[in-house]
Amino acid sequence: MPRNKPSSKTTAGTLASRADKYDLYIQSVQSPDVEVAFFDRAFRNHYGRRPQVLREDFCGTALVCYEWVKSRSDRSAIGVDLDPEPLEWGRRKLMPKLKAGAADRLRLIEGDVRTTRAKADIISAQNFSYFCFETRRELRDYFIHARRHLGDEGLLVLDALGGSEVMEDDREETTSFRGFKYVWSQLDFDPVSHHCKYAIHFRFKDGSELKNAFRYEWRLWTLPELRELLLEAGFSGADVYWEGTDRKTGDGNGVYRKRERGDADPAWIVYLVAWK
């Protein structure tokens, strides 16, 4: 989760002024049940058993951690993030929803993912959060650190995005949800450095807007670069899981399968799974 405060053209009493940006983000961006199911399937495919311990780096509200400990009574999770605000939001909003005993299997750490020593079967870095490391050395060092804190049987699970559309300036994509619109805004892209600036806004039916609820400055890493860096960090391999297509609509069907070759879609999101 980004750390900056949203700027808004709202006045008191508007829907935007009363909105909870973390709740809106969860509704429009995250699918924790899908993440947990994918992590479980990928691990079992590699090692023939169910994973028990998840570490969610750059966890924000730690929504996936909460879902993980709910999924099985023998599972534990560690969420790591530098920003105390989303961590506290999760404690207030998500912790009370856990059944007795599950909260004891969840640990939240306010700190740097590059210095956290918590070990796990799976370390995940989702929503392209690791793109904040903009040099090969920084990103390779993070991968080395993550590998060091996996068990003998362990996976690092990343997501990545790409395609020609995500390299365009001044582009917005709007998706409607019940009660609000989610707006993905591409502010700037430099083809020389692949440094990019994106933002998320939320718009409401009364005309108000929660502008720049989240802002991102990243390097847009390519899949060949990521796979090379993972190998340089000591991982034995890194598989790309590509989303399938619904035959009727032509949209993604939410099913990710291992692929050696992708499609030249204008915008795509994949899982990248590295193993020890």
PyMOL commands that set and color helices and strands:
alter all, ss='L'
color gray80, all
select helices_A, chain A and resi 15-18+21-28+32-47+63-71+84-93+95-97+103-105+129-132+136-148+164-167+223-232
alter helices_A, ss='H'
color red, helices_A
select strands_A, chain A and resi 53-57+76-81+106-110+120-125+150-162+171-177+180-189+195-203+209-219+237-245+252-259+268-275
alter strands_A, ss='S'
color yellow, strands_A
deselect
rebuild
show_as cartoon
